[in-house]
Amino acid sequence: MRLRSRLLVAGLACAGIVSASVEPDRRQVHIVRAANTTLTVEVVGTDDPARVAMLQRWAEEAARATLPPSGRFPLGTAHVRIREIDSRDDSPVPWGQTSRDDAVSVLLYVRRDATDEELRADWTAVHEFSHLAHPHLGDRGRWLAEGLASYHQNLLRARAGLLAPDEAWRRLDAGFRRGEAAGPGPALDAIGRRRDGTMRVYWAGAAYWLEMDLALRRDHGTTLPEVLDRHARCCLDGTARVMPEDFVAALDRAAGIDLFARRYRDYAGITTFPSLDQSYRALGIAREGDAIVLSVSPETRALREALTAPLRPAARR
Ligand SMILES: [Zn+2]
């Protein structure tokens, strides 16, 4: 299955252990600015100016979809490299990864014949750019890192108008189902890079971040994007290796609350898939067979819409 195989590929690639080579003679660089932060977007593997411009536009749109409420990227600078490749993969972006060697860079392999429409409908770039909001968390924190990117890959696209909100919820649920279908295994923080644990790493991790986002909105008058933003502005070092316990403790400090670290301890040790019952009740999501039904009650609808609504300019501070 396309999505499953792509997730496995992305799961192996996403923690930043590989550096890509560069073809200096074929670089095409575009700078994306957001307040005092920048992303340099480089295209490698094609000289066609129209194609280069389209790929740069696509990357910029995906990167801007992940902009925090402050309107600044989480890191002061990061590098994006788009490499065109010949591939028979169904996906327009057969491979994506974020590397954290001396600097943070996002690498996206794009199928040479991928269309603008196919690329804008794909989740990989938003997933990879979402990784810029956390530090290098190592194998024990892989579920936190991949969970955050997986949680955001659909909801942020809905927020940016790249995906219909109902479809974002359907895809998030489909991901959770893949995680559940993987069955029990080692504790989340002990799975590391085991391939048979990939689905649980991605989607149990996403369940953690969904639970955090809902708890922040319900009990603390803030949101996950706001807390990640605050943390990025005070404390994020994109290349430093940070223990997962220290990252969640830093999020608690940034928000002035006791939430992330407490639930981290529960999630890190689980050997099954976490219950979605409480989150789904709050969101008004019910499963019927392979589908989901979204409640029309005003309260649950307002919460769902808050998670997929565009950021208001007033919220950008
Ligand atoms: Zn990833």
Residues whose N, C-alpha, C, O or C-beta is under 5 A from the ligand:
A	BS01	ZN	A10 C14 E146 A149
